[in-house]
Amino acid sequence: MKRLILLFLILLSCSAKDTLPDITVKDIDGKSVNLGSYKNQKLVLYIWSRTCAGHTKDLKKLGHLVKMYPNYKIVSYAVAMEAGDVVESYRQLGIAPNFLTLIDTAVKFNDYFPITFLPSTYVFDKGGKLIASYAGLPDKL
């Protein structure tokens, strides 16, 4: 019986690590957003920070992904930054985002999906299951 319980706990912890986490972050306007609320749609999370190399060109390409993949929710997911830093980054890059921007100041996402590279891209299916991850932003999904 103990082995069965242990096996169940291991399976439960593994399955929790491959689905979109229910964490609350802020959007660029300061409104609370639960990341798990996007489990009902295909989702692309582009995770970046102002200090990571490569985010400049990738952020400029995000708007094109919105047009190329209208069946996906494209999200700019800034970590370890405040809203003002994100707005300033967009301003400096000349970006008027046509995509959702979420801000995870405490880097909560890392508790569920360890962020090995910045920037990184995580792709989730309509059920919220992780189907792909990339260092940087891929040219095609």
N, CA, C and O atoms as a GROMACS GRO file, in nm:
protein
  564
    1MET      N    1   0.083  -0.120   0.000
    1MET     CA    2   0.000   0.000   0.000
    1MET      C    3   0.087   0.126   0.000
    1MET      O    4   0.057   0.222  -0.070
    2LYS      N    5   0.195   0.125   0.079
    2LYS     CA    6   0.285   0.240   0.083
    2LYS      C    7   0.347   0.266  -0.055
    2LYS      O    8   0.362   0.380  -0.097
    3ARG      N    9   0.381   0.157  -0.123
    3ARG     CA   10   0.440   0.173  -0.257
    3ARG      C   11   0.339   0.234  -0.354
    3ARG      O   12   0.375   0.316  -0.439
    4LEU      N   13   0.215   0.194  -0.342
    4LEU     CA   14   0.110   0.247  -0.429
    4LEU      C   15   0.090   0.396  -0.405
    4LEU      O   16   0.075   0.474  -0.499
    5ILE      N   17   0.090   0.436  -0.280
    5ILE     CA   18   0.076   0.578  -0.245
    5ILE      C   19   0.196   0.657  -0.296
    5ILE      O   20   0.180   0.766  -0.350
    6LEU      N   21   0.316   0.603  -0.280
    6LEU     CA   22   0.437   0.669  -0.327
    6LEU      C   23   0.433   0.684  -0.480
    6LEU      O   24   0.467   0.790  -0.532
    7LEU      N   25   0.392   0.579  -0.550
    7LEU     CA   26   0.381   0.586  -0.695
    7LEU      C   27   0.280   0.692  -0.737
    7LEU      O   28   0.305   0.767  -0.832
    8PHE      N   29   0.168   0.698  -0.668
    8PHE     CA   30   0.066   0.799  -0.698
    8PHE      C   31   0.121   0.940  -0.679
    8PHE      O   32   0.098   1.027  -0.763
    9LEU      N   33   0.194   0.962  -0.571
    9LEU     CA   34   0.252   1.095  -0.544
    9LEU      C   35   0.356   1.132  -0.649
    9LEU      O   36   0.363   1.248  -0.690
   10ILE      N   37   0.434   1.037  -0.693
   10ILE     CA   38   0.534   1.064  -0.797
   10ILE      C   39   0.465   1.100  -0.928
   10ILE      O   40   0.504   1.196  -0.994
   11LEU      N   41   0.363   1.023  -0.965
   11LEU     CA   42   0.289   1.053  -1.088
   11LEU      C   43   0.220   1.188  -1.082
   11LEU      O   44   0.217   1.261  -1.180
   12LEU      N   45   0.165   1.220  -0.967
   12LEU     CA   46   0.098   1.349  -0.949
   12LEU      C   47   0.197   1.464  -0.963
   12LEU      O   48   0.166   1.564  -1.028
   13SER      N   49   0.314   1.451  -0.904
   13SER     CA   50   0.413   1.559  -0.914
   13SER      C   51   0.466   1.573  -1.056
   13SER      O   52   0.496   1.684  -1.100
   14CYS      N   53   0.478   1.463  -1.128
   14CYS     CA   54   0.526   1.470  -1.266
   14CYS      C   55   0.423   1.536  -1.356
   14CYS      O   56   0.458   1.617  -1.441
   15SER      N   57   0.297   1.502  -1.338
   15SER     CA   58   0.195   1.559  -1.426
   15SER      C   59   0.174   1.707  -1.398
   15SER      O   60   0.139   1.781  -1.489
   16ALA      N   61   0.194   1.751  -1.276
   16ALA     CA   62   0.178   1.892  -1.244
   16ALA      C   63   0.286   1.976  -1.309
   16ALA      O   64   0.265   2.095  -1.332
   17LYS      N   65   0.398   1.917  -1.340
   17LYS     CA   66   0.510   1.991  -1.398
   17LYS      C   67   0.500   2.006  -1.549
   17LYS      O   68   0.584   2.073  -1.609
   18ASP      N   69   0.401   1.945  -1.612
   18ASP     CA   70   0.392   1.958  -1.757
   18ASP      C   71   0.266   2.033  -1.801
   18ASP      O   72   0.234   2.036  -1.920
   19THR      N   73   0.196   2.093  -1.707
   19THR     CA   74   0.078   2.171  -1.742
   19THR      C   75   0.094   2.316  -1.697
   19THR      O   76   0.171   2.347  -1.606
   20LEU      N   77   0.020   2.401  -1.763
   20LEU     CA   78   0.024   2.544  -1.734
   20LEU      C   79  -0.010   2.568  -1.587
   20LEU      O   80  -0.117   2.526  -1.542
   21PRO      N   81   0.077   2.632  -1.512
   21PRO     CA   82   0.053   2.648  -1.369
   21PRO      C   83  -0.054   2.753  -1.336
   21PRO      O   84  -0.074   2.850  -1.410
   22ASP      N   85  -0.121   2.731  -1.227
   22ASP     CA   86  -0.219   2.828  -1.176
   22ASP      C   87  -0.145   2.927  -1.085
   22ASP      O   88  -0.149   2.916  -0.963
   23ILE      N   89  -0.079   3.022  -1.147
   23ILE     CA   90  -0.011   3.127  -1.071
   23ILE      C   91  -0.068   3.261  -1.112
   23ILE      O   92  -0.110   3.280  -1.226
   24THR      N   93  -0.068   3.353  -1.020
   24THR     CA   94  -0.121   3.486  -1.047
   24THR      C   95  -0.006   3.583  -1.068
   24THR      O   96   0.084   3.595  -0.985
   25VAL      N   97  -0.012   3.652  -1.181
   25VAL     CA   98   0.087   3.754  -1.216
   25VAL      C   99   0.010   3.880  -1.255
   25VAL      O  100  -0.113   3.883  -1.244
   26LYS      N  101   0.078   3.982  -1.299
   26LYS     CA  102   0.013   4.107  -1.339
   26LYS      C  103   0.027   4.126  -1.490
   26LYS      O  104   0.124   4.082  -1.552
   27ASP      N  105  -0.072   4.194  -1.548
   27ASP     CA  106  -0.055   4.235  -1.686
   27ASP      C  107   0.015   4.371  -1.686
   27ASP      O  108   0.044   4.425  -1.579
   28ILE      N  109   0.041   4.426  -1.800
   28ILE     CA  110   0.118   4.550  -1.809
   28ILE      C  111   0.045   4.668  -1.745
   28ILE      O  112   0.107   4.768  -1.709
   29ASP      N  113  -0.089   4.656  -1.730
   29ASP     CA  114  -0.168   4.762  -1.667
   29ASP      C  115  -0.184   4.742  -1.517
   29ASP      O  116  -0.252   4.820  -1.451
   30GLY      N  117  -0.122   4.636  -1.463
   30GLY     CA  118  -0.128   4.611  -1.320
   30GLY      C  119  -0.243   4.524  -1.273
   30GLY      O  120  -0.261   4.505  -1.153
   31LYS      N  121  -0.322   4.471  -1.366
   31LYS     CA  122  -0.434   4.384  -1.330
   31LYS      C  123  -0.383   4.242  -1.306
   31LYS      O  124  -0.295   4.194  -1.377
   32SER      N  125  -0.439   4.176  -1.204
   32SER     CA  126  -0.402   4.037  -1.175
   32SER      C  127  -0.458   3.944  -1.280
   32SER      O  128  -0.573   3.956  -1.324
   33VAL      N  129  -0.374   3.849  -1.321
   33VAL     CA  130  -0.411   3.751  -1.422
   33VAL      C  131  -0.364   3.615  -1.373
   33VAL      O  132  -0.249   3.600  -1.331
   34ASN      N  133  -0.453   3.514  -1.379
   34ASN     CA  134  -0.413   3.378  -1.346
   34ASN      C  135  -0.368   3.310  -1.474
   34ASN      O  136  -0.445   3.296  -1.569
   35LEU      N  137  -0.243   3.269  -1.477
   35LEU     CA  138  -0.187   3.206  -1.597
   35LEU      C  139  -0.266   3.082  -1.636
   35LEU      O  140  -0.283   3.054  -1.754
   36GLY      N  141  -0.314   3.008  -1.538
   36GLY     CA  142  -0.393   2.888  -1.565
   36GLY      C  143  -0.523   2.914  -1.638
   36GLY      O  144  -0.582   2.822  -1.694
   37SER      N  145  -0.568   3.038  -1.638
   37SER     CA  146  -0.694   3.070  -1.708
   37SER      C  147  -0.680   3.057  -1.859
   37SER      O  148  -0.780   3.062  -1.931
   38TYR      N  149  -0.559   3.042  -1.909
   38TYR     CA  150  -0.537   3.025  -2.052
   38TYR      C  151  -0.530   2.878  -2.094
   38TYR      O  152  -0.492   2.848  -2.207
   39LYS      N  153  -0.567   2.787  -2.005
   39LYS     CA  154  -0.563   2.644  -2.035
   39LYS      C  155  -0.662   2.605  -2.145
   39LYS      O  156  -0.650   2.496  -2.201
   40ASN      N  157  -0.757   2.689  -2.175
   40ASN     CA  158  -0.857   2.654  -2.276
   40ASN      C  159  -0.819   2.700  -2.417
   40ASN      O  160  -0.901   2.694  -2.508
   41GLN      N  161  -0.696   2.745  -2.435
   41GLN     CA  162  -0.652   2.788  -2.567
   41GLN      C  163  -0.504   2.757  -2.586
   41GLN      O  164  -0.429   2.742  -2.490
   42LYS      N  165  -0.463   2.748  -2.712
   42LYS     CA  166  -0.322   2.726  -2.741
   42LYS      C  167  -0.246   2.852  -2.700
   42LYS      O  168  -0.292   2.963  -2.724
   43LEU      N  169  -0.132   2.832  -2.638
   43LEU     CA  170  -0.060   2.944  -2.578
   43LEU      C  171   0.089   2.936  -2.608
   43LEU      O  172   0.150   2.830  -2.599
   44VAL      N  173   0.146   3.051  -2.643
   44VAL     CA  174   0.290   3.065  -2.660
   44VAL      C  175   0.336   3.168  -2.558
   44VAL      O  176   0.294   3.284  -2.561
   45LEU      N  177   0.424   3.125  -2.467
   45LEU     CA  178   0.483   3.216  -2.368
   45LEU      C  179   0.627   3.244  -2.407
   45LEU      O  180   0.710   3.154  -2.409
   46TYR      N  181   0.654   3.368  -2.439
   46TYR     CA  182   0.791   3.410  -2.466
   46TYR      C  183   0.842   3.475  -2.338
   46TYR      O  184   0.797   3.583  -2.301
   47ILE      N  185   0.935   3.408  -2.270
   47ILE     CA  186   0.984   3.451  -2.140
   47ILE      C  187   1.116   3.524  -2.157
   47ILE      O  188   1.209   3.474  -2.220
   48TRP      N  189   1.122   3.645  -2.101
   48TRP     CA  190   1.239   3.729  -2.119
   48TRP      C  191   1.260   3.819  -1.997
   48TRP      O  192   1.172   3.834  -1.912
   49SER      N  193   1.376   3.878  -1.993
   49SER     CA  194   1.410   3.981  -1.895
   49SER      C  195   1.494   4.084  -1.968
   49SER      O  196   1.557   4.054  -2.070
   50ARG      N  197   1.494   4.201  -1.918
   50ARG     CA  198   1.566   4.311  -1.984
   50ARG      C  199   1.715   4.284  -1.999
   50ARG      O  200   1.780   4.337  -2.090
   51THR      N  201   1.770   4.202  -1.911
   51THR     CA  202   1.914   4.178  -1.912
   51THR      C  203   1.955   4.059  -2.000
   51THR      O  204   2.074   4.033  -2.016
   52CYS      N  205   1.859   3.987  -2.057
   52CYS     CA  206   1.895   3.869  -2.136
   52CYS      C  207   1.933   3.908  -2.280
   52CYS      O  208   1.876   4.001  -2.337
   53ALA      N  209   2.028   3.836  -2.334
   53ALA     CA  210   2.071   3.863  -2.472
   53ALA      C  211   1.971   3.803  -2.569
   53ALA      O  212   1.921   3.693  -2.547
   54GLY      N  213   1.941   3.875  -2.675
   54GLY     CA  214   1.853   3.823  -2.779
   54GLY      C  215   1.709   3.868  -2.771
   54GLY      O  216   1.634   3.849  -2.866
   55HIS      N  217   1.670   3.926  -2.660
   55HIS     CA  218   1.528   3.961  -2.646
   55HIS      C  219   1.486   4.075  -2.739
   55HIS      O  220   1.368   4.085  -2.774
   56THR      N  221   1.578   4.160  -2.778
   56THR     CA  222   1.544   4.275  -2.863
   56THR      C  223   1.483   4.230  -2.996
   56THR      O  224   1.374   4.273  -3.031
   57LYS      N  225   1.553   4.145  -3.068
   57LYS     CA  226   1.500   4.100  -3.198
   57LYS      C  227   1.378   4.011  -3.180
   57LYS      O  228   1.286   4.015  -3.261
   58ASP      N  229   1.377   3.930  -3.074
   58ASP     CA  230   1.263   3.841  -3.050
   58ASP      C  231   1.136   3.919  -3.021
   58ASP      O  232   1.029   3.885  -3.073
   59LEU      N  233   1.145   4.021  -2.937
   59LEU     CA  234   1.026   4.100  -2.905
   59LEU      C  235   0.969   4.166  -3.030
   59LEU      O  236   0.848   4.179  -3.044
   60LYS      N  237   1.056   4.207  -3.120
   60LYS     CA  238   1.009   4.267  -3.245
   60LYS      C  239   0.938   4.164  -3.332
   60LYS      O  240   0.849   4.199  -3.410
   61LYS      N  241   0.977   4.036  -3.321
   61LYS     CA  242   0.915   3.930  -3.401
   61LYS      C  243   0.784   3.880  -3.340
   61LYS      O  244   0.704   3.819  -3.411
   62LEU      N  245   0.760   3.906  -3.213
   62LEU     CA  246   0.637   3.855  -3.149
   62LEU      C  247   0.511   3.903  -3.220
   62LEU      O  248   0.417   3.825  -3.238
   63GLY      N  249   0.508   4.028  -3.261
   63GLY     CA  250   0.393   4.081  -3.332
   63GLY      C  251   0.364   4.006  -3.460
   63GLY      O  252   0.248   3.990  -3.499
   64HIS      N  253   0.469   3.958  -3.527
   64HIS     CA  254   0.451   3.881  -3.650
   64HIS      C  255   0.392   3.743  -3.618
   64HIS      O  256   0.314   3.690  -3.697
   65LEU      N  257   0.429   3.686  -3.503
   65LEU     CA  258   0.373   3.556  -3.465
   65LEU      C  259   0.222   3.566  -3.443
   65LEU      O  260   0.148   3.472  -3.473
   66VAL      N  261   0.177   3.679  -3.391
   66VAL     CA  262   0.034   3.700  -3.370
   66VAL      C  263  -0.040   3.686  -3.504
   66VAL      O  264  -0.148   3.626  -3.510
   67LYS      N  265   0.018   3.741  -3.609
   67LYS     CA  266  -0.043   3.734  -3.742
   67LYS      C  267  -0.028   3.596  -3.805
   67LYS      O  268  -0.119   3.548  -3.872
   68MET      N  269   0.087   3.532  -3.783
   68MET     CA  270   0.114   3.401  -3.843
   68MET      C  271   0.034   3.289  -3.778
   68MET      O  272  -0.003   3.191  -3.844
   69TYR      N  273   0.006   3.303  -3.648
   69TYR     CA  274  -0.059   3.198  -3.572
   69TYR      C  275  -0.181   3.254  -3.497
   69TYR      O  276  -0.178   3.266  -3.375
   70PRO      N  277  -0.286   3.287  -3.570
   70PRO     CA  278  -0.403   3.347  -3.505
   70PRO      C  279  -0.476   3.252  -3.409
   70PRO      O  280  -0.558   3.297  -3.329
   71ASN      N  281  -0.448   3.122  -3.418
   71ASN     CA  282  -0.513   3.027  -3.328
   71ASN      C  283  -0.436   3.009  -3.197
   71ASN      O  284  -0.475   2.927  -3.113
   72TYR      N  285  -0.328   3.084  -3.179
   72TYR     CA  286  -0.251   3.083  -3.055
   72TYR      C  287  -0.265   3.216  -2.982
   72TYR      O  288  -0.275   3.321  -3.045
   73LYS      N  289  -0.264   3.211  -2.851
   73LYS     CA  290  -0.252   3.332  -2.769
   73LYS      C  291  -0.102   3.354  -2.752
   73LYS      O  292  -0.033   3.271  -2.693
   74ILE      N  293  -0.051   3.465  -2.803
   74ILE     CA  294   0.091   3.497  -2.795
   74ILE      C  295   0.112   3.591  -2.677
   74ILE      O  296   0.047   3.695  -2.667
   75VAL      N  297   0.202   3.552  -2.587
   75VAL     CA  298   0.221   3.628  -2.464
   75VAL      C  299   0.369   3.661  -2.443
   75VAL      O  300   0.455   3.573  -2.447
   76SER      N  301   0.395   3.788  -2.421
   76SER     CA  302   0.526   3.833  -2.376
   76SER      C  303   0.524   3.821  -2.224
   76SER      O  304   0.442   3.883  -2.157
   77TYR      N  305   0.614   3.741  -2.169
   77TYR     CA  306   0.613   3.710  -2.026
   77TYR      C  307   0.746   3.759  -1.966
   77TYR      O  308   0.848   3.691  -1.973
   78ALA      N  309   0.740   3.877  -1.907
   78ALA     CA  310   0.861   3.939  -1.850
   78ALA      C  311   0.883   3.889  -1.707
   78ALA      O  312   0.790   3.886  -1.627
   79VAL      N  313   1.005   3.849  -1.677
   79VAL     CA  314   1.038   3.800  -1.543
   79VAL      C  315   1.139   3.893  -1.476
   79VAL      O  316   1.223   3.955  -1.541
   80ALA      N  317   1.128   3.899  -1.344
   80ALA     CA  318   1.220   3.978  -1.260
   80ALA      C  319   1.224   4.124  -1.303
   80ALA      O  320   1.328   4.189  -1.297
   81MET      N  321   1.109   4.175  -1.346
   81MET     CA  322   1.098   4.315  -1.389
   81MET      C  323   0.970   4.375  -1.331
   81MET      O  324   0.879   4.303  -1.290
   82GLU      N  325   0.967   4.505  -1.329
   82GLU     CA  326   0.846   4.579  -1.292
   82GLU      C  327   0.780   4.630  -1.420
   82GLU      O  328   0.843   4.635  -1.526
   83ALA      N  329   0.653   4.666  -1.410
   83ALA     CA  330   0.580   4.713  -1.528
   83ALA      C  331   0.649   4.832  -1.596
   83ALA      O  332   0.654   4.838  -1.719
   84GLY      N  333   0.700   4.924  -1.518
   84GLY     CA  334   0.769   5.040  -1.575
   84GLY      C  335   0.889   5.001  -1.658
   84GLY      O  336   0.917   5.063  -1.761
   85ASP      N  337   0.962   4.897  -1.614
   85ASP     CA  338   1.078   4.849  -1.690
   85ASP      C  339   1.035   4.789  -1.824
   85ASP      O  340   1.101   4.809  -1.926
   86VAL      N  341   0.924   4.717  -1.823
   86VAL     CA  342   0.874   4.656  -1.946
   86VAL      C  343   0.828   4.764  -2.043
   86VAL      O  344   0.861   4.760  -2.162
   87VAL      N  345   0.752   4.861  -1.993
   87VAL     CA  346   0.705   4.972  -2.078
   87VAL      C  347   0.825   5.046  -2.138
   87VAL      O  348   0.824   5.079  -2.256
   88GLU      N  349   0.926   5.070  -2.057
   88GLU     CA  350   1.046   5.140  -2.105
   88GLU      C  351   1.120   5.057  -2.210
   88GLU      O  352   1.169   5.112  -2.308
   89SER      N  353   1.127   4.926  -2.191
   89SER     CA  354   1.191   4.840  -2.290
   89SER      C  355   1.118   4.849  -2.423
   89SER      O  356   1.180   4.862  -2.528
   90TYR      N  357   0.985   4.841  -2.419
   90TYR     CA  358   0.906   4.851  -2.542
   90TYR      C  359   0.929   4.988  -2.608
   90TYR      O  360   0.944   4.996  -2.730
   91ARG      N  361   0.931   5.092  -2.527
   91ARG     CA  362   0.950   5.228  -2.581
   91ARG      C  363   1.086   5.238  -2.650
   91ARG      O  364   1.095   5.290  -2.762
   92GLN      N  365   1.190   5.190  -2.584
   92GLN     CA  366   1.324   5.197  -2.642
   92GLN      C  367   1.336   5.117  -2.771
   92GLN      O  368   1.412   5.153  -2.860
   93LEU      N  369   1.261   5.008  -2.780
   93LEU     CA  370   1.266   4.923  -2.898
   93LEU      C  371   1.168   4.968  -3.007
   93LEU      O  372   1.169   4.915  -3.118
   94GLY      N  373   1.085   5.066  -2.976
   94GLY     CA  374   0.986   5.115  -3.072
   94GLY      C  375   0.875   5.014  -3.097
   94GLY      O  376   0.824   5.004  -3.208
   95ILE      N  377   0.837   4.940  -2.993
   95ILE     CA  378   0.736   4.837  -3.005
   95ILE      C  379   0.603   4.886  -2.947
   95ILE      O  380   0.597   4.936  -2.835
   96ALA      N  381   0.497   4.872  -3.026
   96ALA     CA  382   0.361   4.893  -2.979
   96ALA      C  383   0.298   4.754  -2.978
   96ALA      O  384   0.247   4.710  -3.081
   97PRO      N  385   0.300   4.684  -2.865
   97PRO     CA  386   0.260   4.543  -2.862
   97PRO      C  387   0.118   4.518  -2.909
   97PRO      O  388   0.024   4.587  -2.869
   98ASN      N  389   0.103   4.417  -2.995
   98ASN     CA  390  -0.028   4.367  -3.033
   98ASN      C  391  -0.050   4.230  -2.970
   98ASN      O  392  -0.130   4.149  -3.018
   99PHE      N  393   0.023   4.204  -2.864
   99PHE     CA  394   0.018   4.079  -2.790
   99PHE      C  395   0.005   4.111  -2.641
   99PHE      O  396   0.036   4.221  -2.596
  100LEU      N  397  -0.043   4.013  -2.567
  100LEU     CA  398  -0.058   4.028  -2.423
  100LEU      C  399   0.080   4.030  -2.357
  100LEU      O  400   0.169   3.956  -2.395
  101THR      N  401   0.095   4.116  -2.258
  101THR     CA  402   0.219   4.120  -2.180
  101THR      C  403   0.184   4.090  -2.034
  101THR      O  404   0.101   4.157  -1.974
  102LEU      N  405   0.250   3.988  -1.980
  102LEU     CA  406   0.235   3.953  -1.839
  102LEU      C  407   0.369   3.974  -1.770
  102LEU      O  408   0.475   3.958  -1.830
  103ILE      N  409   0.362   4.010  -1.641
  103ILE     CA  410   0.484   4.041  -1.566
  103ILE      C  411   0.489   3.957  -1.440
  103ILE      O  412   0.399   3.962  -1.356
  104ASP      N  413   0.595   3.880  -1.428
  104ASP     CA  414   0.616   3.789  -1.315
  104ASP      C  415   0.738   3.839  -1.239
  104ASP      O  416   0.850   3.790  -1.259
  105THR      N  417   0.716   3.936  -1.150
  105THR     CA  418   0.829   3.997  -1.079
  105THR      C  419   0.902   3.897  -0.990
  105THR      O  420   1.024   3.908  -0.972
  106ALA      N  421   0.830   3.800  -0.934
  106ALA     CA  422   0.890   3.702  -0.843
  106ALA      C  423   0.939   3.577  -0.915
  106ALA      O  424   0.990   3.485  -0.850
  107VAL      N  425   0.925   3.571  -1.045
  107VAL     CA  426   0.967   3.457  -1.128
  107VAL      C  427   0.902   3.327  -1.077
  107VAL      O  428   0.969   3.225  -1.062
  108LYS      N  429   0.773   3.332  -1.051
  108LYS     CA  430   0.696   3.217  -1.003
  108LYS      C  431   0.694   3.102  -1.104
  108LYS      O  432   0.690   2.985  -1.067
  109PHE      N  433   0.697   3.137  -1.233
  109PHE     CA  434   0.693   3.036  -1.339
  109PHE      C  435   0.808   2.935  -1.322
  109PHE      O  436   0.792   2.817  -1.353
  110ASN      N  437   0.921   2.982  -1.274
  110ASN     CA  438   1.039   2.898  -1.257
  110ASN      C  439   1.015   2.785  -1.156
  110ASN      O  440   1.083   2.682  -1.161
  111ASP      N  441   0.920   2.801  -1.066
  111ASP     CA  442   0.888   2.695  -0.970
  111ASP      C  443   0.824   2.575  -1.039
  111ASP      O  444   0.829   2.464  -0.986
  112TYR      N  445   0.765   2.595  -1.155
  112TYR     CA  446   0.697   2.490  -1.228
  112TYR      C  447   0.777   2.442  -1.349
  112TYR      O  448   0.780   2.323  -1.380
  113PHE      N  449   0.840   2.535  -1.416
  113PHE     CA  450   0.922   2.505  -1.532
  113PHE      C  451   1.055   2.578  -1.515
  113PHE      O  452   1.064   2.698  -1.545
  114PRO      N  453   1.158   2.508  -1.465
  114PRO     CA  454   1.287   2.576  -1.445
  114PRO      C  455   1.335   2.644  -1.574
  114PRO      O  456   1.351   2.580  -1.678
  115ILE      N  457   1.358   2.772  -1.564
  115ILE     CA  458   1.399   2.852  -1.680
  115ILE      C  459   1.550   2.836  -1.695
  115ILE      O  460   1.628   2.891  -1.616
  116THR      N  461   1.591   2.762  -1.796
  116THR     CA  462   1.732   2.736  -1.820
  116THR      C  463   1.795   2.846  -1.903
  116THR      O  464   1.910   2.883  -1.881
  117PHE      N  465   1.719   2.898  -2.000
  117PHE     CA  466   1.768   3.001  -2.089
  117PHE      C  467   1.676   3.122  -2.085
  117PHE      O  468   1.554   3.108  -2.075
  118LEU      N  469   1.735   3.238  -2.093
  118LEU     CA  470   1.658   3.361  -2.113
  118LEU      C  471   1.715   3.428  -2.236
  118LEU      O  472   1.835   3.454  -2.242
  119PRO      N  473   1.634   3.455  -2.332
  119PRO     CA  474   1.491   3.427  -2.339
  119PRO      C  475   1.462   3.282  -2.372
  119PRO      O  476   1.547   3.210  -2.423
  120SER      N  477   1.338   3.240  -2.342
  120SER     CA  478   1.289   3.106  -2.374
  120SER      C  479   1.145   3.116  -2.422
  120SER      O  480   1.075   3.213  -2.395
  121THR      N  481   1.103   3.014  -2.494
  121THR     CA  482   0.965   3.006  -2.540
  121THR      C  483   0.907   2.872  -2.498
  121THR      O  484   0.969   2.767  -2.515
  122TYR      N  485   0.786   2.877  -2.443
  122TYR     CA  486   0.712   2.758  -2.401
  122TYR      C  487   0.581   2.757  -2.478
  122TYR      O  488   0.511   2.858  -2.483
  123VAL      N  489   0.547   2.643  -2.536
  123VAL     CA  490   0.424   2.629  -2.613
  123VAL      C  491   0.335   2.527  -2.544
  123VAL      O  492   0.378   2.416  -2.513
  124PHE      N  493   0.209   2.567  -2.519
  124PHE     CA  494   0.112   2.482  -2.451
  124PHE      C  495  -0.005   2.454  -2.545
  124PHE      O  496  -0.046   2.540  -2.623
  125ASP      N  497  -0.059   2.332  -2.536
  125ASP     CA  498  -0.176   2.299  -2.618
  125ASP      C  499  -0.303   2.352  -2.554
  125ASP      O  500  -0.298   2.416  -2.449
  126LYS      N  501  -0.416   2.324  -2.617
  126LYS     CA  502  -0.544   2.377  -2.572
  126LYS      C  503  -0.583   2.326  -2.433
  126LYS      O  504  -0.664   2.388  -2.365
  127GLY      N  505  -0.527   2.215  -2.390
  127GLY     CA  506  -0.554   2.161  -2.257
  127GLY      C  507  -0.457   2.212  -2.151
  127GLY      O  508  -0.466   2.173  -2.035
  128GLY      N  509  -0.364   2.299  -2.191
  128GLY     CA  510  -0.266   2.353  -2.097
  128GLY      C  511  -0.143   2.268  -2.079
  128GLY      O  512  -0.063   2.294  -1.989
  129LYS      N  513  -0.126   2.166  -2.162
  129LYS     CA  514  -0.009   2.077  -2.151
  129LYS      C  515   0.106   2.134  -2.234
  129LYS      O  516   0.087   2.178  -2.347
  130LEU      N  517   0.225   2.131  -2.176
  130LEU     CA  518   0.345   2.175  -2.246
  130LEU      C  519   0.373   2.081  -2.362
  130LEU      O  520   0.382   1.959  -2.344
  131ILE      N  521   0.386   2.138  -2.484
  131ILE     CA  522   0.414   2.054  -2.600
  131ILE      C  523   0.550   2.083  -2.661
  131ILE      O  524   0.603   2.002  -2.738
  132ALA      N  525   0.609   2.200  -2.627
  132ALA     CA  526   0.742   2.231  -2.680
  132ALA      C  527   0.804   2.344  -2.598
  132ALA      O  528   0.733   2.427  -2.540
  133SER      N  529   0.936   2.347  -2.595
  133SER     CA  530   1.008   2.460  -2.536
  133SER      C  531   1.134   2.483  -2.616
  133SER      O  532   1.192   2.390  -2.673
  134TYR      N  533   1.175   2.609  -2.621
  134TYR     CA  534   1.289   2.648  -2.704
  134TYR      C  535   1.373   2.751  -2.629
  134TYR      O  536   1.321   2.828  -2.549
  135ALA      N  537   1.501   2.752  -2.656
  135ALA     CA  538   1.586   2.863  -2.615
  135ALA      C  539   1.559   2.973  -2.718
  135ALA      O  540   1.567   2.948  -2.838
  136GLY      N  541   1.529   3.091  -2.672
  136GLY     CA  542   1.497   3.201  -2.763
  136GLY      C  543   1.357   3.189  -2.819
  136GLY      O  544   1.270   3.125  -2.760
  137LEU      N  545   1.335   3.250  -2.934
  137LEU     CA  546   1.205   3.248  -3.002
  137LEU      C  547   1.223   3.177  -3.136
  137LEU      O  548   1.302   3.223  -3.219
  138PRO      N  549   1.150   3.066  -3.159
  138PRO     CA  550   1.165   2.998  -3.288
  138PRO      C  551   1.102   3.079  -3.401
  138PRO      O  552   1.012   3.160  -3.378
  139ASP      N  553   1.149   3.056  -3.521
  139ASP     CA  554   1.092   3.123  -3.638
  139ASP      C  555   0.953   3.068  -3.670
  139ASP      O  556   0.867   3.141  -3.720
  140LYS      N  557   0.932   2.940  -3.642
  140LYS     CA  558   0.802   2.875  -3.665
  140LYS      C  559   0.768   2.788  -3.544
  140LYS      O  560   0.856   2.736  -3.476
  141LEU      N  561   0.640   2.776  -3.520
  141LEU     CA  562   0.593   2.692  -3.408
  141LEU      C  563   0.569   2.549  -3.454
  141LEU      O  564   0.530   2.464  -3.374
   0.00000   0.00000   0.00000
